Amino acid sequence: MAIKKLTQEELSSLRSSLTDFNKAKIRLADAVVHQEHLVNVIKTLKQKFAADEDMLLQKYGQDCRINLETGEVVQKEKEKEKQNG
């Protein structure tokens, strides 16, 4: 029985496709690892924000609203009075 062989062009094309496939899998794996890292960063930031918010609500009262642009703290009751005139 004769052994059949790929042509050099076929073998090169097949190897190139396999290399590209493996590179894509590695990029995907890197992206997943990076995504997991970012999810953990987001969880940590959410926890910090919640802790900061809790601390400020304890300091200024549960019924306050904080303007993040100006830093002004307004009680919700006073805010309603402002709106009603």
Backbone as JSON Lines, residues from 0, in Angstrom:
{"i":0,"aa":"M","n":[0.85,-1.17,0.0],"ca":[0.0,0.0,0.0],"c":[0.9,1.24,0.0]}
{"i":1,"aa":"A","n":[0.62,2.14,-0.88],"ca":[1.43,3.34,-1.02],"c":[1.01,4.37,0.02]}
{"i":2,"aa":"I","n":[1.99,5.04,0.56],"ca":[1.73,6.1,1.54],"c":[1.46,7.38,0.78]}
{"i":3,"aa":"K","n":[0.34,8.0,1.11],"ca":[-0.01,9.27,0.48],"c":[0.5,10.41,1.35]}
{"i":4,"aa":"K","n":[0.95,11.48,0.71],"ca":[1.46,12.64,1.43],"c":[0.79,13.9,0.91]}
{"i":5,"aa":"L","n":[0.62,14.84,1.82],"ca":[0.11,16.15,1.42],"c":[1.19,16.86,0.62]}
{"i":6,"aa":"T","n":[0.73,17.74,-0.22],"ca":[1.7,18.59,-0.91],"c":[2.25,19.58,0.1]}
{"i":7,"aa":"Q","n":[3.37,20.18,-0.22],"ca":[3.98,21.16,0.67],"c":[3.02,22.32,0.91]}
{"i":8,"aa":"E","n":[2.3,22.72,-0.12],"ca":[1.33,23.81,0.0],"c":[0.17,23.42,0.91]}
{"i":9,"aa":"E","n":[-0.35,22.21,0.78],"ca":[-1.45,21.73,1.64],"c":[-0.99,21.65,3.09]}
{"i":10,"aa":"L","n":[0.21,21.11,3.29],"ca":[0.75,20.97,4.65],"c":[0.97,22.35,5.28]}
{"i":11,"aa":"S","n":[1.51,23.27,4.5],"ca":[1.75,24.62,4.98],"c":[0.43,25.31,5.33]}
{"i":12,"aa":"S","n":[-0.57,25.15,4.49],"ca":[-1.88,25.76,4.72],"c":[-2.52,25.18,5.98]}
{"i":13,"aa":"L","n":[-2.44,23.88,6.16],"ca":[-3.01,23.21,7.33],"c":[-2.31,23.66,8.6]}
{"i":14,"aa":"R","n":[-0.98,23.72,8.58],"ca":[-0.21,24.17,9.74],"c":[-0.55,25.63,10.08]}
{"i":15,"aa":"S","n":[-0.67,26.45,9.05],"ca":[-1.0,27.86,9.26],"c":[-2.38,28.01,9.9]}
{"i":16,"aa":"S","n":[-3.33,27.23,9.42],"ca":[-4.69,27.27,9.99],"c":[-4.67,26.83,11.44]}
{"i":17,"aa":"L","n":[-3.92,25.78,11.75],"ca":[-3.84,25.28,13.13],"c":[-3.17,26.32,14.03]}
{"i":18,"aa":"T","n":[-2.12,26.95,13.53],"ca":[-1.43,27.99,14.3],"c":[-2.37,29.15,14.58]}
{"i":19,"aa":"D","n":[-3.09,29.6,13.56],"ca":[-4.05,30.7,13.75],"c":[-5.14,30.32,14.73]}
{"i":20,"aa":"F","n":[-5.63,29.08,14.65],"ca":[-6.65,28.59,15.57],"c":[-6.13,28.61,17.01]}
{"i":21,"aa":"N","n":[-4.92,28.12,17.21],"ca":[-4.34,28.08,18.56],"c":[-4.1,29.49,19.1]}
{"i":22,"aa":"K","n":[-3.65,30.4,18.24],"ca":[-3.46,31.79,18.68],"c":[-4.78,32.41,19.1]}
{"i":23,"aa":"A","n":[-5.83,32.12,18.34],"ca":[-7.16,32.66,18.68],"c":[-7.64,32.1,20.01]}
{"i":24,"aa":"K","n":[-7.4,30.82,20.26],"ca":[-7.79,30.22,21.55],"c":[-7.04,30.88,22.7]}
{"i":25,"aa":"I","n":[-5.77,31.16,22.5],"ca":[-4.98,31.8,23.55],"c":[-5.48,33.22,23.79]}
{"i":26,"aa":"R","n":[-5.8,33.95,22.73],"ca":[-6.34,35.31,22.9],"c":[-7.67,35.28,23.64]}
{"i":27,"aa":"L","n":[-8.49,34.29,23.32],"ca":[-9.78,34.15,24.0],"c":[-9.57,33.84,25.48]}
{"i":28,"aa":"A","n":[-8.65,32.95,25.78],"ca":[-8.36,32.61,27.18],"c":[-7.85,33.84,27.92]}
{"i":29,"aa":"D","n":[-6.96,34.6,27.28],"ca":[-6.46,35.83,27.9],"c":[-7.6,36.81,28.16]}
{"i":30,"aa":"A","n":[-8.52,36.9,27.22],"ca":[-9.66,37.81,27.38],"c":[-10.55,37.38,28.55]}
{"i":31,"aa":"V","n":[-10.75,36.08,28.7],"ca":[-11.57,35.57,29.8],"c":[-10.89,35.85,31.14]}
{"i":32,"aa":"V","n":[-9.58,35.63,31.2],"ca":[-8.84,35.92,32.43],"c":[-8.93,37.41,32.75]}
{"i":33,"aa":"H","n":[-8.78,38.24,31.74],"ca":[-8.86,39.69,31.93],"c":[-10.27,40.08,32.38]}
{"i":34,"aa":"Q","n":[-11.28,39.45,31.8],"ca":[-12.66,39.74,32.19],"c":[-12.88,39.37,33.66]}
{"i":35,"aa":"E","n":[-12.38,38.23,34.08],"ca":[-12.54,37.82,35.48],"c":[-11.85,38.81,36.41]}
{"i":36,"aa":"H","n":[-10.68,39.29,35.99],"ca":[-9.98,40.29,36.79],"c":[-10.81,41.56,36.91]}
{"i":37,"aa":"L","n":[-11.37,42.02,35.79],"ca":[-12.17,43.24,35.81],"c":[-13.44,43.06,36.63]}
{"i":38,"aa":"V","n":[-14.04,41.89,36.59],"ca":[-15.23,41.63,37.41],"c":[-14.86,41.75,38.88]}
{"i":39,"aa":"N","n":[-13.7,41.24,39.26],"ca":[-13.26,41.36,40.65],"c":[-12.97,42.81,41.02]}
{"i":40,"aa":"V","n":[-12.39,43.56,40.11],"ca":[-12.14,44.98,40.35],"c":[-13.46,45.7,40.56]}
{"i":41,"aa":"I","n":[-14.44,45.41,39.72],"ca":[-15.75,46.05,39.84],"c":[-16.41,45.69,41.17]}
{"i":42,"aa":"K","n":[-16.33,44.43,41.58],"ca":[-16.9,44.03,42.88],"c":[-16.25,44.8,44.01]}
{"i":43,"aa":"T","n":[-14.93,44.93,43.96],"ca":[-14.22,45.66,45.01],"c":[-14.64,47.13,45.03]}
{"i":44,"aa":"L","n":[-14.74,47.73,43.85],"ca":[-15.16,49.13,43.77],"c":[-16.59,49.32,44.27]}
{"i":45,"aa":"K","n":[-17.48,48.38,43.94],"ca":[-18.86,48.47,44.43],"c":[-18.89,48.39,45.95]}
{"i":46,"aa":"Q","n":[-18.08,47.49,46.52],"ca":[-18.04,47.35,47.97],"c":[-17.51,48.62,48.62]}
{"i":47,"aa":"K","n":[-16.47,49.21,48.04],"ca":[-15.91,50.46,48.57],"c":[-16.94,51.58,48.48]}
{"i":48,"aa":"F","n":[-17.62,51.68,47.32],"ca":[-18.64,52.72,47.17],"c":[-19.74,52.54,48.21]}
{"i":49,"aa":"A","n":[-20.19,51.31,48.4],"ca":[-21.26,51.05,49.37],"c":[-20.79,51.4,50.78]}
{"i":50,"aa":"A","n":[-19.54,51.08,51.12],"ca":[-19.02,51.4,52.45],"c":[-18.92,52.92,52.63]}
{"i":51,"aa":"D","n":[-18.43,53.61,51.6],"ca":[-18.34,55.07,51.66],"c":[-19.74,55.69,51.8]}
{"i":52,"aa":"E","n":[-20.68,55.16,51.02],"ca":[-22.05,55.67,51.06],"c":[-22.66,55.45,52.44]}
{"i":53,"aa":"D","n":[-22.47,54.26,53.01],"ca":[-23.0,53.97,54.34],"c":[-22.41,54.92,55.38]}
{"i":54,"aa":"M","n":[-21.11,55.17,55.3],"ca":[-20.45,56.05,56.24],"c":[-21.03,57.47,56.14]}
{"i":55,"aa":"L","n":[-21.23,57.93,54.91],"ca":[-21.77,59.27,54.72],"c":[-23.23,59.37,55.16]}
{"i":56,"aa":"L","n":[-23.99,58.3,54.91],"ca":[-25.39,58.3,55.35],"c":[-25.49,58.31,56.87]}
{"i":57,"aa":"Q","n":[-24.57,57.62,57.53],"ca":[-24.55,57.65,59.0],"c":[-24.17,59.04,59.5]}
{"i":58,"aa":"K","n":[-23.25,59.67,58.81],"ca":[-22.78,60.99,59.23],"c":[-23.81,62.08,58.96]}
{"i":59,"aa":"Y","n":[-24.44,62.05,57.78],"ca":[-25.33,63.13,57.37],"c":[-26.81,62.77,57.44]}
{"i":60,"aa":"G","n":[-27.12,61.53,57.72],"ca":[-28.51,61.11,57.86],"c":[-28.98,60.27,56.69]}
{"i":61,"aa":"Q","n":[-29.85,59.33,57.0],"ca":[-30.35,58.39,56.01],"c":[-31.21,59.05,54.94]}
{"i":62,"aa":"D","n":[-31.76,60.22,55.28],"ca":[-32.67,60.89,54.35],"c":[-31.99,62.02,53.58]}
{"i":63,"aa":"C","n":[-30.67,61.92,53.38],"ca":[-29.97,62.98,52.67],"c":[-29.71,62.6,51.22]}
{"i":64,"aa":"R","n":[-29.48,63.61,50.45],"ca":[-29.09,63.43,49.05],"c":[-27.79,64.22,48.87]}
{"i":65,"aa":"I","n":[-26.79,63.58,48.26],"ca":[-25.49,64.21,48.06],"c":[-25.32,64.54,46.58]}
{"i":66,"aa":"N","n":[-25.02,65.8,46.31],"ca":[-24.74,66.22,44.94],"c":[-23.27,65.91,44.67]}
{"i":67,"aa":"L","n":[-23.01,64.97,43.78],"ca":[-21.64,64.55,43.51],"c":[-20.83,65.6,42.75]}
{"i":68,"aa":"E","n":[-21.48,66.56,42.15],"ca":[-20.76,67.62,41.45],"c":[-20.28,68.71,42.4]}
{"i":69,"aa":"T","n":[-21.14,69.05,43.36],"ca":[-20.81,70.17,44.25],"c":[-20.42,69.72,45.65]}
{"i":70,"aa":"G","n":[-20.8,68.52,46.04],"ca":[-20.55,68.05,47.4],"c":[-21.62,68.5,48.37]}
{"i":71,"aa":"E","n":[-22.63,69.2,47.88],"ca":[-23.7,69.71,48.74],"c":[-24.55,68.55,49.26]}
{"i":72,"aa":"V","n":[-24.85,68.61,50.56],"ca":[-25.69,67.6,51.19],"c":[-27.02,68.26,51.51]}
{"i":73,"aa":"V","n":[-28.09,67.69,50.97],"ca":[-29.42,68.25,51.17],"c":[-30.31,67.16,51.77]}
{"i":74,"aa":"Q","n":[-31.04,67.54,52.81],"ca":[-32.01,66.62,53.39],"c":[-33.19,66.53,52.43]}
{"i":75,"aa":"K","n":[-33.75,65.38,52.26],"ca":[-34.85,65.2,51.31],"c":[-36.03,66.1,51.62]}
{"i":76,"aa":"E","n":[-36.31,66.33,52.9],"ca":[-37.42,67.2,53.28],"c":[-37.16,68.63,52.8]}
{"i":77,"aa":"K","n":[-35.93,69.1,52.98],"ca":[-35.58,70.45,52.53],"c":[-35.62,70.54,51.02]}
{"i":78,"aa":"E","n":[-35.26,69.45,50.36],"ca":[-35.27,69.42,48.9],"c":[-36.72,69.57,48.41]}
{"i":79,"aa":"K","n":[-37.67,68.9,49.09],"ca":[-39.08,69.02,48.7],"c":[-39.57,70.45,48.9]}
{"i":80,"aa":"E","n":[-39.12,71.08,50.01],"ca":[-39.51,72.47,50.26],"c":[-38.99,73.38,49.17]}
{"i":81,"aa":"K","n":[-37.76,73.15,48.7],"ca":[-37.18,73.95,47.63],"c":[-38.01,73.82,46.36]}
{"i":82,"aa":"Q","n":[-38.44,72.61,46.08],"ca":[-39.21,72.36,44.87],"c":[-40.61,73.0,44.95]}
{"i":83,"aa":"N","n":[-41.2,72.97,46.14],"ca":[-42.54,73.5,46.32],"c":[-42.53,75.03,46.47]}
{"i":84,"aa":"G","n":[-41.36,75.57,46.68],"ca":[-41.25,77.0,46.65],"c":[-41.27,77.72,47.9]}
